[in-house]
Amino acid sequence: MSKEIRLAFEHPDARANATAPDGPLDRISVRDHTVEVEIGAFQAERGTTQRICFNVVVEVRPLTGVHDDVDRILSYDKVTEAITGELSEERLNLLETLAERVAERILLEPQAVRTFVRIEKLDRGPGALGVEIVRSVEDLATKDVSSHVGAAPHPHVVFLTNAALRSPNLPRWLDQLERRAEPVILCVGRADEAAPQTGHRMTQRRVDLLAIEQNAWVLAGRDDRCVVVASRTELDWAMKNGQISVWAPSKIVLDAVDGPGAVDAPVALAAWFSGHIEASDLLVIGEMPPESSPVPVLVQDIAQSGL
């Protein structure tokens, strides 16, 4: 086996040593840090957890002098906290995405210079299946600052009943919403026809979400300004560009780490979504308000709304 091939499968610590830049750099490492988490793009990986193993090496600027003070160094806890923090943000499909985000968190530490992140799935085959990336503070400096979470606006979320959706006055009411200063996201429930019943909790959850999405497309067919969106990236773009969005819930609900307990109560689902995207408020038209909500709730009947 050639040196290059052998090195490719060595621990990241050996790779860091072999590719060390000029000048002395210290390294800290976390080996075989294993957690159970739901992750993966395949349907078989949804609704179940699997073991993933992290091996991380961080090259750090050496401190001058001797300081036996944990607060002065980039500690192992900072590495494991970066892993825990990213796993708690949202459910991810790809190890590549997780590795990028863990590396970015680590490189935000003042002492960090370069990091090697290897992540492996331990339960998807006879061996370990994984990815490894190398990132530096120079890579971090080239990232688009406009993508940072802090730049996200706080939208006005509106739940429409089927009666409101069918109203001939809907276009006029959308005219009013377009004039609002904050972005607008519309939520709908299921159509009046009952959704099919599967008798299985996980599959029923998908059917109920798809029934809502069918109704979202019905609303989009009523007015070209209503654009169905499914991902957070689409929502962020729409909010920054003045688009009226209609939320298709499947992707965000299924990808959420702390998702809604049930999806068969559409108003409660809209309230959960409002909190998830940090909406300014939730307006419920022609329906009873949810029992609890993470954002302020306004209630109007159809006559009050002009629909």
FENNOR-V931734 format. One record per backbone hydrogen bond with DSSP energy under -0.5 kcal/mol. NH is the residue of the N-H (numbers start at 1). CO is the residue of the C=O. Records with the same first field share a line. If there is no record, write none. Layout:
# FENNOR-V931734
NH: CO + CO
This chain:
# FENNOR-V931734
6: 2
7: 3
8: 4
9: 5 + 6
10: 7
14: 11
15: 11
16: 12
17: 13
18: 14
19: 15
20: 17
26: 60
28: 58
30: 56
33: 54
34: 32
35: 52
37: 50
39: 37
40: 92
41: 93
45: 42
46: 43
48: 45
50: 37
52: 35
53: 120
54: 33
55: 118
56: 30
57: 116
58: 28
59: 114
60: 26
61: 111
67: 65
69: 67
72: 69
73: 70
75: 73
78: 75
79: 75 + 76
80: 76
81: 77
82: 78
83: 79
84: 80
85: 81
86: 82
87: 83
88: 84
89: 85 + 86
90: 86
91: 255
98: 94
99: 95
100: 96
101: 97
102: 98
103: 99
104: 100
105: 101
106: 102
107: 103
108: 104 + 105
109: 106
112: 109
113: 59
114: 59
115: 135
116: 57
117: 133
118: 55 + 116
119: 131
120: 53
121: 129
122: 51
123: 51
129: 121
130: 128
131: 119
133: 117
135: 115
137: 113
140: 136
141: 137
142: 138 + 139
143: 140
145: 143
147: 144
148: 145
151: 148
152: 149
155: 153
156: 183
157: 155 + 281
158: 185
159: 283
160: 158 + 187
161: 285
165: 161
166: 162
167: 163 + 164
170: 167
173: 169
174: 170
175: 171
176: 172
177: 173
178: 174
179: 175 + 176
180: 177
185: 156
186: 245
187: 158
189: 160
204: 200
205: 201
206: 202
207: 203
208: 204
209: 205
210: 206
211: 207
212: 208
213: 209
214: 210
215: 211
216: 212
217: 213
218: 214
219: 215
220: 216
221: 217
222: 218 + 219
223: 219
226: 223
227: 225 + 244
228: 226
229: 246
235: 231
236: 232
237: 233
238: 234
239: 235
240: 236
241: 237 + 238
242: 239
243: 238
244: 225
245: 184 + 243
246: 227
247: 186 + 245
248: 229
249: 247
252: 230
253: 249
254: 250
255: 251
256: 252 + 253
259: 256 + 257
269: 265
270: 266
271: 267
272: 268
273: 269
274: 270
275: 271
276: 272
277: 273
278: 275
279: 274
280: 155
281: 155
282: 296
283: 157
284: 282 + 298
285: 159 + 283
286: 284 + 300
298: 282
300: 284
305: 301
306: 302 + 303
307: 302
